[in-house]
Structure formats: C-alpha cells, structure tokens
Amino acid sequence: MLRNGCRPSARGEYMEVLPLTAPWFVYLLRCADGSLYVGISNDVAHRIKTHNSGRGARYTRMRGPGGLAWQCYAGSQSRAIRLERLIKQCTHAQKEMLIAGELAYVLAQTHPSGRFFHL
C-alpha cells in the first residue's frame, strides 16, 4: 500500500518510490552544412537545444546548428549505445535511408555478421 508516494519496506517503514529510468533514444541531427551527427539521449529535445546552443559535441559546434532529422526508441542505454555504434558505421547515403524509414534494411546491411540487428 502506498502512502504519500511511498511504499513500506520489509520492516514496515515507508520509503520513497523512485521513478523508472527514462527511456533512451538514438537520434540523427542534420547540421547546417548538411552532415549528419549520430547521438543518444534520454531527453532528445533538451539534447538538441544543447547542440544548437554550442554546448554539445565538438562535431556539431564546428558545423553549426541543425535540426532533428530522425530518432528511434532504443529502450535502455546499452541498447542505444549498440544502435548508435551501428549507425556511426553507416555511410551518409545509408543514414539518409534511415531518415526515409528504411531502418531494417540499413541495419541488416551494416551488421558485421550480415544478420538483422535485434534490440
């Protein structure tokens, strides 16, 4: 039984209920020069603002502000990191295919074993 947002411990004391961790996303940011930056975040909107204010990654600071081109729900941080690594191995043309909605095809082509990447 919850009381004031708390639940009882094994000893009957009430402890604060911590919220679940925020879901992680992989995103592609289109920079002012047309290049694509790949990143992960659990708050994409805030991360884009950070990039555009000049406090983000060095890559985006040097290429000017841009906009969100694509994002994908990854669930956990470890899954987001794995997917980010795969996307960073993609060519610019393959990243454009991701933006166009061909995620499964691109990941199947990029995975070292040639098998489909399962999150």
C-alpha distances in whole Angstrom, upper triangle without the diagonal:
4,7,10,10,8,6,7,11,13,14,11,12,10,11,12,12,15,16,18,22,24,27,30,33,37,39,43,45,48,50,53,56,54,53,49,46,44,40,37,34,30,31,35,36,35,37,40,40,41,43,45,45,47,44,43,45,49,50,48,50,53,53,52,49,48,45,43,44,42,38,36,33,32,29,29,31,33,34,35,37,39,39,41,43,44,45,47,49,50,53,53,54,51,49,50,50,46,46,48,45,46,44,44,48,48,45,47,50,49,47,49,49,50,47,44,41,38,35
4,7,6,5,5,7,11,14,15,12,11,8,9,10,9,12,14,16,20,22,25,28,31,35,37,41,42,46,47,50,53,51,50,47,44,41,38,34,31,28,29,32,33,32,34,37,37,38,40,42,42,44,41,40,42,46,47,46,47,50,50,49,46,45,43,40,42,40,36,34,31,31,27,27,29,32,32,33,35,37,38,39,41,43,43,45,47,48,51,51,52,49,47,48,48,44,44,46,43,45,42,43,47,47,44,46,49,48,46,49,49,49,46,43,41,37,34
4,5,5,6,8,12,15,15,12,11,8,9,9,10,14,15,18,22,24,27,30,33,37,39,42,43,47,48,51,54,53,51,48,46,43,40,36,33,29,30,33,34,33,35,38,38,38,41,43,42,44,41,41,43,47,48,47,47,51,51,50,47,46,44,41,44,41,38,37,33,33,30,30,31,34,35,35,38,40,40,41,44,45,45,47,50,50,53,53,54,52,49,50,50,46,46,48,46,48,45,46,49,49,47,49,52,50,49,51,52,52,49,46,43,40,37
4,5,8,11,14,18,18,15,13,9,10,9,10,13,14,17,20,22,25,29,32,35,37,41,41,45,46,48,51,50,49,46,43,41,38,34,31,27,27,31,31,30,33,35,35,35,38,40,39,41,39,38,41,44,46,44,45,48,49,47,44,43,41,39,42,40,36,35,32,32,29,29,30,33,34,34,36,39,39,40,42,44,44,45,48,49,52,51,53,50,47,49,49,45,44,47,45,47,44,45,49,48,46,49,51,49,48,51,51,52,49,46,43,40,37
4,7,10,13,17,17,15,13,9,9,6,6,9,10,14,17,19,22,25,28,32,34,37,38,42,43,46,48,47,46,43,40,38,34,31,27,24,24,28,28,27,30,32,32,33,36,37,37,39,36,36,38,41,43,41,42,46,46,44,41,40,38,36,38,36,33,32,28,29,25,25,27,29,30,30,33,35,35,36,39,40,40,42,45,46,48,48,49,47,44,45,45,42,41,43,41,43,40,41,45,44,42,45,48,46,44,47,48,48,45,42,39,36,33
4,7,9,13,14,11,9,6,5,4,5,9,11,14,17,20,23,26,29,33,35,39,40,43,45,48,50,49,48,44,42,39,35,32,29,25,26,30,30,29,31,34,34,34,37,39,39,40,37,37,39,42,44,42,43,47,47,46,43,43,40,38,40,38,35,33,30,30,26,25,27,29,31,31,33,35,36,37,39,41,41,43,45,46,49,49,51,48,45,47,47,43,43,45,43,45,42,42,46,46,43,45,48,46,45,47,48,48,46,43,40,37,33
4,7,10,11,9,8,5,5,7,6,10,13,15,18,21,24,27,30,34,36,40,41,45,47,50,52,51,49,46,43,40,37,33,30,27,28,31,33,32,33,37,37,37,39,41,41,43,40,39,41,44,45,44,46,49,49,48,45,45,42,40,42,39,36,34,30,30,26,25,27,29,31,31,33,35,36,37,40,41,42,43,46,47,50,50,51,49,46,48,48,44,44,46,43,45,42,42,46,46,43,45,48,46,44,47,47,48,45,42,39,36,33
4,7,8,5,5,4,6,9,10,13,16,18,21,24,27,30,33,37,39,43,45,48,50,53,55,54,52,49,46,43,39,36,33,30,31,35,36,35,37,40,40,40,42,45,44,46,43,42,43,47,48,47,48,52,52,51,49,48,46,43,45,43,39,37,33,33,29,28,30,31,33,34,36,37,39,40,42,44,44,46,48,50,53,53,54,51,49,51,51,47,47,49,47,48,45,45,49,48,46,48,51,49,47,49,49,50,47,45,42,38,35
4,5,5,5,6,6,10,10,13,16,18,21,24,27,30,33,37,39,43,45,48,50,53,55,54,52,48,45,42,39,35,33,30,31,35,37,35,37,40,40,40,42,45,44,46,42,41,43,46,47,47,48,51,52,51,49,48,46,44,46,43,39,37,33,32,28,27,29,30,32,33,35,36,38,39,41,43,44,45,47,49,52,52,54,51,49,51,50,47,47,50,47,48,45,45,48,48,45,47,50,48,45,47,47,49,46,44,41,37,34
4,6,7,9,10,13,14,16,20,21,23,27,29,32,36,39,42,45,47,51,52,56,58,56,54,51,48,45,41,37,35,32,34,38,40,38,40,43,43,43,45,48,48,48,45,44,45,49,50,49,51,54,55,54,52,51,49,46,48,45,42,39,36,34,30,29,30,31,33,35,36,38,39,41,42,44,45,47,49,50,54,54,56,53,51,53,52,49,49,52,49,50,46,46,50,49,46,48,51,49,46,48,48,49,46,45,42,38,35
4,6,9,10,14,16,18,22,23,26,29,32,35,38,41,44,48,50,53,55,58,60,59,57,53,50,47,44,40,38,35,37,40,42,40,41,45,45,44,47,50,49,50,47,46,47,50,52,52,53,56,57,56,54,53,51,49,51,48,44,42,39,37,33,32,33,34,36,38,39,41,42,44,45,47,48,49,52,53,57,57,59,56,54,56,55,52,52,55,52,53,50,50,53,53,50,51,54,52,50,51,51,53,50,48,45,42,39
4,6,9,13,14,17,21,23,25,29,31,34,38,41,44,48,49,53,54,57,60,59,57,53,50,47,44,40,37,34,36,39,41,40,41,44,44,44,47,49,48,50,47,46,47,51,52,51,52,56,56,56,53,52,50,48,50,47,44,42,38,37,33,32,34,35,37,38,40,41,43,44,46,48,49,50,52,54,57,57,59,56,53,56,55,51,52,54,51,53,49,50,53,53,50,52,55,53,50,52,52,54,51,48,45,42,39
4,6,10,12,15,19,21,24,27,30,33,37,40,42,46,47,51,52,55,58,57,55,51,48,46,42,38,35,32,34,37,38,37,39,42,42,41,44,46,46,47,44,43,45,48,50,49,50,53,54,53,51,50,48,46,48,46,42,41,37,36,32,31,32,34,36,37,38,40,42,43,44,46,47,48,51,52,56,56,58,55,52,54,54,50,51,53,51,52,49,49,53,52,49,51,54,52,50,52,52,53,50,48,45,42,39
4,7,9,12,16,18,21,24,27,30,34,37,40,43,44,48,49,52,55,54,52,49,46,43,39,36,33,29,31,34,35,34,36,39,39,38,41,43,43,44,41,41,42,46,47,46,47,51,51,50,47,47,45,43,45,43,39,38,34,34,30,29,30,32,34,35,36,38,40,40,42,44,45,46,49,50,53,53,55,52,49,51,51,48,48,50,48,49,46,47,50,50,47,49,52,50,48,50,50,51,49,46,43,40,37
4,6,9,13,15,18,21,24,27,30,34,36,40,41,45,46,49,51,50,48,45,42,39,36,32,29,26,27,31,32,31,32,36,35,35,38,40,39,41,37,37,39,42,44,43,44,47,48,47,44,44,42,40,42,40,36,35,31,30,27,25,27,29,31,31,33,35,36,37,39,41,42,43,45,47,50,50,52,49,46,48,48,44,44,47,45,46,43,44,47,46,44,46,49,46,45,47,47,48,46,43,40,37,34
4,6,9,13,15,18,21,24,27,31,33,37,38,41,42,45,48,47,45,42,39,36,33,29,26,23,24,28,28,27,29,32,32,31,34,37,36,37,34,34,36,39,41,40,40,44,44,43,41,40,38,36,39,36,33,32,28,28,24,23,24,27,28,29,30,33,34,34,36,39,39,40,43,44,47,47,49,46,43,45,45,41,41,44,42,43,40,41,45,44,41,44,46,44,43,45,46,46,44,41,38,35,32
4,7,9,12,15,18,21,25,28,30,34,35,39,40,43,46,45,43,40,37,34,31,27,24,20,22,25,26,25,27,30,30,30,33,35,35,36,33,33,34,38,39,38,39,43,43,42,39,38,36,34,36,34,30,29,25,25,21,20,22,24,25,26,28,30,31,32,34,36,36,37,40,41,44,44,46,43,40,42,42,38,38,41,39,40,37,38,41,41,38,41,43,41,40,42,43,43,41,38,35,32,28
4,7,9,12,15,18,21,25,27,31,32,36,37,40,42,41,39,36,33,30,27,23,20,17,18,22,23,22,24,27,27,27,29,32,32,33,30,29,31,34,35,34,35,39,39,38,36,35,33,31,33,31,27,26,22,22,18,17,18,21,22,23,24,27,28,28,31,33,33,34,37,38,41,41,43,40,37,39,39,35,35,38,36,37,34,35,39,38,35,38,40,38,37,39,40,41,38,36,32,29,26
4,6,9,12,15,18,22,24,28,29,32,34,37,40,38,37,33,30,28,24,21,18,14,15,19,20,20,21,24,25,25,27,29,29,31,28,27,29,32,33,32,33,37,37,36,33,32,30,27,30,27,24,22,19,19,15,15,16,19,20,20,22,25,25,26,28,30,30,32,34,35,38,38,39,37,34,36,36,32,32,35,32,34,31,32,36,35,32,35,38,36,34,37,38,38,36,33,30,27,23
4,6,9,12,16,19,22,25,27,31,33,36,38,36,35,31,28,25,22,18,16,12,14,18,19,19,20,23,24,24,26,29,29,30,28,26,27,31,32,31,32,36,35,35,32,31,29,26,28,25,21,19,16,15,12,11,13,16,17,17,19,21,22,23,25,27,27,29,31,32,35,35,37,34,31,33,33,29,29,32,29,31,28,29,32,31,29,32,34,32,31,33,34,35,32,29,26,23,20
4,6,9,13,16,19,22,24,28,29,33,35,33,31,28,25,22,19,15,12,9,11,15,17,16,17,20,21,21,23,26,26,27,24,23,24,27,28,27,29,32,32,31,29,28,26,23,25,22,19,17,14,13,10,9,10,13,14,14,16,18,19,19,22,24,24,25,28,29,32,32,34,31,28,30,31,27,27,30,28,29,26,27,30,29,27,29,32,29,28,31,32,32,30,27,24,22,18
4,7,10,13,15,19,21,24,26,29,32,30,28,25,22,19,16,12,10,6,8,11,13,13,14,17,18,18,20,23,23,25,22,20,22,25,26,24,26,30,29,28,26,24,22,20,21,19,15,14,11,11,8,8,9,13,13,12,15,17,17,18,21,22,22,23,26,27,30,29,31,28,26,27,28,24,24,26,25,26,23,25,28,27,25,28,30,28,27,30,31,31,29,26,23,21,17
4,7,10,13,17,19,22,25,28,30,28,26,23,20,17,14,11,9,6,8,10,13,14,14,16,19,19,20,22,24,25,23,20,21,25,25,24,26,29,28,28,25,23,21,18,19,16,13,11,8,7,5,6,8,11,10,10,13,15,14,15,18,19,19,21,23,24,27,27,28,25,22,24,24,20,21,23,21,22,19,21,24,23,21,24,26,24,24,26,28,28,26,23,19,17,13
4,7,10,14,16,19,22,25,27,25,23,19,17,14,11,7,6,4,8,9,12,13,12,14,17,17,17,20,22,22,20,18,18,22,21,20,23,26,25,25,22,21,19,16,17,14,10,9,6,6,5,6,6,9,8,6,9,12,11,11,14,16,15,17,20,20,23,23,25,22,19,22,22,18,18,21,19,20,17,19,22,20,18,22,24,21,21,24,25,25,24,21,17,16,12
4,6,10,13,16,19,22,24,22,20,16,14,11,8,6,5,6,8,7,11,12,11,12,16,16,16,18,20,21,20,16,17,20,19,18,21,23,22,22,20,18,16,12,13,10,7,5,5,5,7,8,8,11,9,6,9,11,9,9,13,14,13,15,18,18,20,20,21,19,16,18,18,14,14,18,16,17,14,16,19,18,16,19,21,19,19,22,24,24,22,19,16,15,12
4,7,10,14,16,20,21,19,16,13,11,7,6,4,7,9,10,8,12,14,11,12,16,16,15,17,20,20,19,15,15,18,16,16,19,21,20,20,18,16,14,11,11,8,6,5,7,7,10,11,10,11,9,6,8,10,7,6,10,11,9,11,14,14,17,16,18,15,12,15,15,12,12,15,14,15,12,15,17,15,14,17,18,16,17,20,22,21,20,18,15,15,12
4,6,10,13,16,17,15,13,10,8,6,5,6,8,10,11,7,10,12,10,9,13,14,12,14,17,18,17,14,13,16,15,13,17,19,17,17,15,12,11,7,8,5,4,6,9,10,13,14,13,15,13,10,11,13,10,8,12,12,10,11,14,14,15,14,16,14,11,13,14,10,10,14,13,15,12,16,17,15,15,19,19,17,18,21,24,23,22,20,17,18,15
4,7,9,13,14,12,10,6,5,5,7,9,11,14,14,10,12,14,11,10,14,14,12,13,17,17,17,14,13,15,13,11,15,16,14,15,13,10,9,6,5,5,6,9,12,13,17,18,16,18,16,13,13,15,12,10,13,13,9,10,13,12,13,11,13,12,8,10,12,9,8,12,13,14,13,16,17,14,15,19,18,17,19,21,24,23,23,21,18,20,18
4,6,10,11,9,8,6,5,7,8,11,12,15,14,10,11,13,10,8,11,12,9,10,14,14,15,11,11,13,11,9,12,13,11,11,9,6,6,5,5,7,9,12,15,17,19,20,19,20,19,15,16,18,15,13,15,16,12,12,16,15,15,12,15,14,11,11,14,12,10,14,15,17,16,20,20,18,18,22,22,20,22,25,28,26,27,24,22,23,22
4,7,8,6,6,5,6,9,11,14,16,19,17,14,14,16,13,10,13,14,11,11,15,15,16,14,13,14,11,9,12,13,10,10,8,5,5,6,6,9,12,15,18,20,23,24,22,24,22,19,19,21,18,15,18,18,14,14,17,15,14,11,13,14,11,10,14,13,10,14,16,17,17,21,21,18,20,23,22,21,23,26,29,28,28,26,24,26,24
4,5,5,5,6,7,11,13,16,17,20,19,15,15,16,14,11,13,13,10,9,13,12,14,12,12,12,9,7,9,9,6,6,6,4,7,9,9,12,15,18,21,23,25,26,24,26,25,21,21,23,20,17,19,20,16,15,18,17,16,13,15,17,13,13,17,16,14,17,20,21,21,24,24,21,23,26,25,23,26,28,31,30,31,29,27,29,27
4,5,7,9,11,15,16,20,21,24,22,18,18,19,16,13,14,15,12,10,13,13,16,14,14,14,11,9,10,10,6,5,6,5,8,11,12,15,18,22,25,26,29,30,28,29,28,25,25,27,24,21,23,24,20,19,21,20,18,15,17,19,16,16,19,19,17,19,22,24,24,27,27,24,26,29,28,26,29,31,35,33,34,32,31,32,31
4,6,9,11,15,17,21,23,26,24,21,21,22,19,16,18,18,14,13,16,15,18,16,15,14,11,10,11,10,6,7,9,9,11,14,13,17,20,23,26,27,30,31,29,30,29,26,25,27,24,21,22,23,19,18,20,18,16,13,15,18,15,15,19,19,17,19,22,23,24,27,26,23,25,28,27,25,28,30,33,32,33,32,30,32,31
4,7,10,13,16,19,21,24,23,20,20,21,19,16,18,19,15,14,18,17,19,17,16,16,12,11,14,12,9,10,10,9,10,12,11,14,17,20,24,25,28,29,27,28,27,24,24,25,22,19,21,20,17,16,18,16,14,10,12,14,12,11,15,15,13,16,19,20,20,24,23,20,22,25,23,22,25,27,31,29,30,29,27,29,29
4,7,10,13,17,19,23,22,18,19,20,17,15,18,18,14,14,18,16,18,15,14,14,10,9,12,11,8,10,11,9,11,12,11,13,16,19,22,23,26,27,25,25,24,21,20,21,19,16,17,17,14,12,14,13,11,8,11,13,10,10,14,14,13,16,18,19,19,22,21,18,20,23,21,19,22,24,28,26,28,26,25,27,26
4,7,10,13,16,19,19,15,17,18,15,13,16,16,13,14,17,16,17,14,13,13,10,9,13,13,10,12,11,9,10,10,8,10,12,15,18,19,22,23,21,22,20,17,17,18,15,13,14,14,11,10,12,11,10,7,10,11,8,9,12,11,10,14,16,16,16,19,19,16,17,20,19,17,20,22,25,24,25,23,21,23,22
4,7,10,13,16,16,13,15,16,12,11,14,14,10,12,15,14,15,11,9,11,8,7,11,12,10,11,11,10,10,10,10,10,12,14,17,17,20,20,18,19,18,15,14,16,14,10,12,13,10,9,12,11,12,10,13,13,10,12,15,13,12,16,17,18,16,20,20,17,17,21,20,17,19,22,25,24,25,23,21,23,21
4,7,10,14,14,12,14,15,12,11,15,14,12,14,17,16,16,12,10,13,10,10,14,15,14,15,14,12,12,10,10,9,10,11,14,14,17,17,15,15,14,11,11,12,10,7,9,10,7,7,10,10,12,11,14,13,9,12,14,12,12,16,16,16,14,17,18,15,14,18,18,15,17,19,22,22,22,20,17,19,17
4,7,11,11,9,12,13,9,10,13,12,11,14,16,15,14,10,9,12,11,11,14,16,15,16,15,13,13,11,12,11,9,11,12,12,14,14,12,13,13,9,9,11,10,7,9,11,9,9,13,13,15,15,17,16,13,15,17,14,14,18,18,19,16,19,20,17,16,20,20,17,18,21,23,23,23,21,18,19,17
4,7,9,8,11,12,9,11,14,13,12,15,17,17,16,12,12,15,14,14,17,19,19,19,17,16,15,12,13,12,9,9,10,9,11,11,8,10,10,6,7,10,9,7,10,12,11,11,15,16,18,18,20,18,15,18,19,15,16,19,18,19,16,19,21,18,17,20,21,18,19,21,24,24,23,21,17,17,15
4,5,6,9,9,7,10,12,11,12,15,16,17,15,12,13,16,16,15,18,20,20,20,17,16,15,13,15,13,10,11,10,10,11,10,8,11,12,8,10,13,12,11,14,16,15,15,19,19,22,21,23,21,18,20,21,18,18,21,20,22,19,21,24,21,20,23,25,22,22,25,27,27,26,23,20,20,16
4,6,9,9,9,11,13,13,15,17,18,19,17,15,16,20,20,19,21,24,23,23,20,19,17,14,17,15,11,11,9,10,9,9,8,12,12,10,12,15,14,13,17,19,18,19,22,22,25,24,26,24,21,23,24,20,20,23,21,23,20,22,25,23,22,25,27,24,24,27,29,29,27,25,21,20,16
4,6,6,6,9,10,11,13,15,16,17,15,13,15,19,19,17,19,22,22,21,18,17,15,13,15,14,11,12,11,12,12,13,12,16,16,13,15,18,17,16,19,21,19,20,24,24,26,25,26,25,21,23,24,20,19,23,22,24,21,24,27,25,24,27,29,26,27,30,32,31,30,27,24,23,19
4,5,5,6,9,10,10,12,14,16,14,12,14,17,17,15,17,20,19,18,15,13,11,9,12,10,8,10,11,12,13,14,13,16,16,12,15,17,16,14,18,19,17,18,21,21,23,21,23,22,18,19,21,17,16,19,19,21,19,22,24,22,22,25,26,24,25,28,30,30,29,26,23,22,19
4,5,5,6,9,10,11,12,15,14,13,15,18,18,15,17,20,19,17,14,12,10,9,12,12,11,13,14,16,17,18,17,20,20,16,18,21,19,17,21,22,20,21,24,24,25,23,25,24,20,21,22,19,17,21,20,23,21,25,27,25,25,28,29,27,28,31,34,33,32,29,26,26,23
4,5,5,6,9,10,11,13,11,11,13,17,17,15,16,19,19,17,14,14,12,11,15,15,14,16,16,17,18,18,17,20,20,17,18,22,20,18,22,24,21,21,25,25,27,25,27,26,22,23,25,22,20,24,24,26,24,27,30,27,27,31,31,29,30,33,35,35,34,31,28,27,24
4,5,5,6,9,10,11,10,8,10,14,14,12,13,16,16,15,12,12,11,10,13,13,12,14,15,16,17,17,15,18,18,15,16,19,18,15,18,20,18,18,22,22,23,22,24,23,20,21,23,20,19,22,22,24,22,25,27,25,24,28,29,26,27,30,32,32,31,29,26,26,23
4,5,5,6,9,10,10,8,10,13,13,10,12,15,14,12,9,8,7,7,11,12,11,14,16,17,19,20,18,21,20,17,18,21,19,16,19,21,18,18,22,21,22,20,22,22,18,19,21,19,17,20,21,23,22,25,27,24,24,28,28,26,27,30,33,32,32,29,26,27,24
4,5,5,6,9,9,8,12,14,15,11,12,15,15,12,9,10,9,10,14,15,15,18,19,21,22,22,20,23,23,20,21,24,22,20,23,25,22,21,25,25,26,23,26,25,22,22,25,22,20,23,24,27,25,29,30,28,28,32,32,30,31,34,37,36,36,33,30,30,27
4,6,5,7,5,5,9,12,13,10,10,14,14,12,10,11,12,12,16,17,16,19,20,21,22,22,19,22,23,19,19,23,22,19,21,24,21,20,24,24,25,23,26,26,22,23,26,23,22,25,26,28,26,29,31,28,28,32,32,29,31,33,36,36,35,33,30,30,27
4,6,5,6,4,7,9,9,6,7,10,10,9,7,8,9,11,14,15,15,18,20,21,22,22,20,22,22,19,19,22,20,17,20,22,19,18,21,22,22,20,23,23,19,20,23,21,19,23,24,26,24,28,29,26,26,30,29,27,28,31,34,33,34,31,28,29,27
4,5,7,7,10,11,11,8,8,11,10,7,5,7,8,11,14,16,17,20,22,23,25,25,23,26,25,22,22,25,23,20,23,24,21,20,24,24,24,21,24,24,21,21,24,22,20,23,25,27,26,29,30,28,28,32,32,29,31,33,36,36,36,34,31,32,29
4,6,7,11,12,13,10,8,12,12,9,8,10,12,14,17,19,20,23,24,25,27,27,24,27,27,24,24,27,26,23,25,27,24,23,27,27,27,24,27,28,24,25,28,26,24,27,28,31,29,33,34,31,31,35,35,32,34,36,39,39,39,37,34,34,32
4,6,8,8,10,8,5,9,10,8,8,11,13,15,18,20,21,24,25,26,27,27,24,26,27,23,23,26,25,22,24,26,23,22,25,25,25,23,26,27,23,24,28,26,24,28,29,31,29,33,34,30,31,34,34,31,33,35,38,38,38,36,33,34,32
4,7,8,11,9,7,11,13,11,11,13,15,16,19,21,20,23,24,24,25,25,22,24,25,22,21,24,24,20,22,25,23,21,25,25,26,24,28,28,24,25,28,26,25,29,29,31,29,32,34,31,30,34,34,31,32,34,37,37,37,35,32,33,30
4,7,8,7,7,10,11,11,10,12,13,14,16,17,17,20,21,21,22,22,19,21,22,18,17,21,20,17,19,21,19,17,21,22,22,21,24,24,21,22,25,23,22,25,26,28,26,29,30,27,26,30,30,27,28,30,33,33,34,32,28,29,27
4,5,6,6,9,10,11,11,12,14,15,17,17,17,20,21,21,22,21,18,20,21,17,16,19,18,15,16,19,17,15,18,19,20,19,22,22,19,21,24,22,21,25,26,27,24,27,28,25,25,28,27,24,26,27,31,31,31,30,27,28,26
4,6,5,6,9,10,12,14,16,17,19,20,20,23,24,24,26,25,22,23,24,20,19,21,21,17,18,21,19,16,19,20,20,19,23,23,20,22,25,23,23,26,28,28,27,30,30,26,26,30,29,26,27,28,32,32,33,32,29,30,28
4,6,6,7,9,11,12,14,15,16,18,18,21,23,23,25,25,21,23,23,19,18,20,19,15,16,18,16,13,16,17,17,15,19,19,17,18,22,20,20,23,25,25,24,27,27,23,24,27,26,23,25,26,30,30,31,29,27,29,27
4,5,5,6,7,8,11,12,14,16,17,20,22,22,25,24,22,23,23,20,19,21,20,16,18,20,17,15,18,18,18,16,19,20,17,18,21,20,18,22,24,25,23,27,27,24,24,28,27,24,26,28,31,31,32,30,28,29,27
4,6,6,7,10,13,15,17,19,20,23,25,25,28,27,24,26,26,23,22,24,23,20,21,23,21,18,21,22,21,19,23,24,20,21,25,24,22,26,27,29,27,31,31,28,28,32,30,28,30,31,35,35,35,34,31,33,31
4,6,9,11,15,17,18,21,22,25,27,28,30,29,26,28,28,25,23,26,24,21,22,23,21,18,21,21,20,18,22,23,20,21,25,24,23,26,28,29,28,31,31,28,28,32,30,27,30,31,35,34,36,34,32,34,32
4,7,9,12,14,15,18,20,23,26,26,29,29,26,28,28,24,23,25,23,20,21,22,19,17,20,19,18,16,19,20,18,18,22,21,20,23,25,26,25,29,29,25,26,30,28,26,28,30,34,33,34,33,30,32,31
4,7,10,13,15,18,20,23,26,27,29,29,27,29,28,25,24,27,25,21,23,24,21,19,22,22,21,18,21,22,19,19,23,22,20,23,25,27,26,30,30,27,28,32,30,28,31,33,36,35,36,34,32,34,32
4,7,10,12,15,17,21,23,25,27,27,25,27,27,23,23,26,24,21,23,24,21,20,23,22,21,18,21,22,19,19,22,21,18,22,24,26,25,29,29,26,27,31,30,28,30,33,36,35,36,33,31,32,30
4,7,9,12,14,18,21,22,25,26,24,26,25,21,22,24,22,19,21,22,19,18,21,20,19,16,18,19,16,15,19,17,15,18,20,22,22,25,26,23,25,28,27,26,28,31,34,32,33,30,28,30,28
4,6,9,11,15,18,20,22,24,22,25,23,20,21,23,20,18,21,21,18,18,21,20,19,16,18,19,15,14,17,16,13,16,17,20,20,23,24,22,23,27,26,25,27,30,33,31,31,29,27,28,26
4,6,8,11,14,16,19,21,20,22,20,17,18,20,17,15,18,19,15,16,19,18,18,16,17,17,13,13,15,13,10,13,15,17,16,20,21,19,20,24,24,22,24,28,30,29,28,26,23,24,22
4,7,11,14,16,19,21,20,22,20,17,18,20,16,15,18,17,14,15,18,15,16,13,14,13,10,9,11,10,7,10,11,14,14,17,18,16,18,21,21,20,22,25,28,26,26,23,22,23,21
4,7,10,13,16,18,18,19,17,14,16,17,13,12,16,15,12,14,16,14,15,13,14,13,9,9,11,8,6,9,9,12,11,14,16,14,15,18,19,18,20,23,25,24,23,20,18,19,17
4,7,9,12,14,14,16,14,11,14,15,11,11,15,14,12,14,17,15,17,16,17,15,12,12,13,9,8,12,11,13,11,14,16,15,15,18,19,18,19,23,25,23,22,19,17,17,15
4,6,9,12,13,14,11,9,12,13,9,10,14,13,11,14,17,16,18,17,18,15,13,14,14,10,10,13,11,12,9,12,15,14,13,16,18,17,17,21,22,21,20,16,14,14,11
4,6,9,10,12,10,8,12,13,10,12,15,15,14,17,19,18,21,21,21,19,16,18,17,13,14,16,14,15,12,14,17,16,15,18,20,19,19,22,23,22,20,17,14,13,10
4,6,8,9,6,5,9,9,8,10,13,13,13,15,17,18,21,21,22,19,17,19,18,15,16,18,16,16,13,14,17,16,14,17,19,17,17,20,21,20,18,15,12,11,7
4,7,9,7,7,11,11,11,13,15,16,16,19,21,21,25,25,26,23,21,23,22,18,19,22,19,20,16,17,20,20,17,20,22,21,20,22,23,23,21,18,15,12,9
4,5,5,6,9,10,11,12,15,16,17,18,21,22,25,26,27,24,22,24,24,20,22,24,22,22,18,19,22,21,18,21,23,21,20,22,23,24,21,19,15,13,9
4,5,5,6,9,10,10,12,14,15,16,19,20,24,24,26,23,21,24,24,20,21,24,22,23,19,20,23,21,18,21,23,20,19,21,23,24,22,20,16,15,11
4,5,5,6,9,10,11,13,14,15,17,19,23,24,26,23,21,24,24,20,22,25,23,22,19,19,22,20,17,19,21,18,17,18,20,21,19,18,14,13,10
4,5,5,6,8,10,11,12,14,16,17,21,22,23,20,18,21,21,17,19,22,19,19,15,16,18,17,14,16,18,16,14,17,18,19,17,14,11,9,6
4,5,5,6,9,10,10,12,14,16,19,20,21,18,16,19,19,15,17,20,18,18,14,16,18,16,14,17,18,16,15,18,19,20,18,16,12,12,9
4,5,5,6,9,10,10,13,15,18,19,21,18,16,20,20,17,19,22,20,20,16,17,19,17,14,17,18,15,14,16,18,19,18,17,13,13,11
4,5,5,7,9,10,11,13,17,19,20,17,16,19,19,16,18,21,19,18,14,15,17,15,11,14,15,12,11,13,15,16,15,13,10,10,9
4,5,5,6,9,10,11,15,16,17,14,13,16,15,12,15,17,15,15,11,12,14,12,9,12,13,11,10,13,15,15,14,12,8,9,8
4,5,5,6,9,10,13,14,16,14,11,15,15,12,14,17,16,16,13,14,16,13,11,14,15,12,12,14,17,17,17,15,12,13,12
4,6,5,7,9,12,14,16,14,13,16,17,14,17,19,19,17,14,15,16,13,11,14,14,10,10,12,15,15,16,15,12,14,13
4,5,5,7,11,13,14,11,11,14,14,12,15,17,16,14,11,12,13,9,7,10,10,7,7,9,12,12,13,11,9,12,12
4,5,5,8,10,11,9,7,11,11,9,12,14,14,12,10,12,12,9,8,11,11,8,10,12,15,14,15,13,11,14,13
4,5,8,9,12,10,9,12,14,12,14,17,17,16,13,15,15,12,11,14,13,10,12,13,17,16,18,16,14,17,16
4,7,10,12,9,10,13,14,13,15,18,18,16,14,15,14,11,10,12,11,7,9,10,14,14,15,15,14,17,17
4,7,8,6,6,10,10,10,12,14,15,13,11,13,12,8,9,11,9,7,10,12,15,14,15,15,14,17,17
4,5,5,6,9,10,11,13,14,16,14,13,15,13,10,12,14,11,10,13,15,18,16,18,18,17,20,21
4,5,5,6,9,10,11,12,14,14,14,16,15,11,14,16,14,13,16,18,21,19,21,20,19,22,22
4,5,5,6,9,10,11,13,11,12,15,13,10,13,15,12,12,16,18,21,18,20,19,19,22,23
4,5,5,6,9,10,11,9,9,11,9,6,9,11,9,9,13,15,18,15,17,15,15,18,19
4,5,5,6,9,10,9,9,12,11,8,10,13,12,11,14,17,19,18,19,17,16,18,18
4,5,5,6,9,9,10,13,12,10,13,15,14,14,17,20,22,20,21,19,18,21,21
4,5,5,6,5,7,10,9,7,10,13,12,12,15,19,20,18,18,16,16,18,19
4,5,5,5,5,9,9,7,9,12,12,12,14,18,20,17,17,15,14,16,16
4,5,7,8,12,12,11,13,16,16,15,18,21,23,21,21,18,17,19,18
4,6,8,11,11,11,14,16,16,17,19,23,24,21,21,19,18,20,20
4,6,9,9,10,12,14,15,15,18,21,22,20,19,16,16,17,17
4,6,6,6,9,10,11,12,15,18,19,16,16,13,13,15,16
4,6,5,6,9,10,11,12,16,17,14,14,10,10,12,12
4,6,5,6,9,10,11,14,15,12,11,7,8,10,11
4,6,5,6,9,10,14,14,11,11,8,10,13,15
4,5,5,6,9,12,13,11,11,9,10,13,14
4,5,5,6,10,11,9,9,6,6,9,11
4,6,6,9,9,6,6,5,6,10,13
4,6,8,9,6,8,8,10,13,16
4,6,9,7,9,9,9,13,14
4,6,5,6,7,7,10,12
4,6,8,10,10,13,15
4,5,8,9,12,15
4,7,9,12,15
4,6,9,13
4,6,10
4,7
4
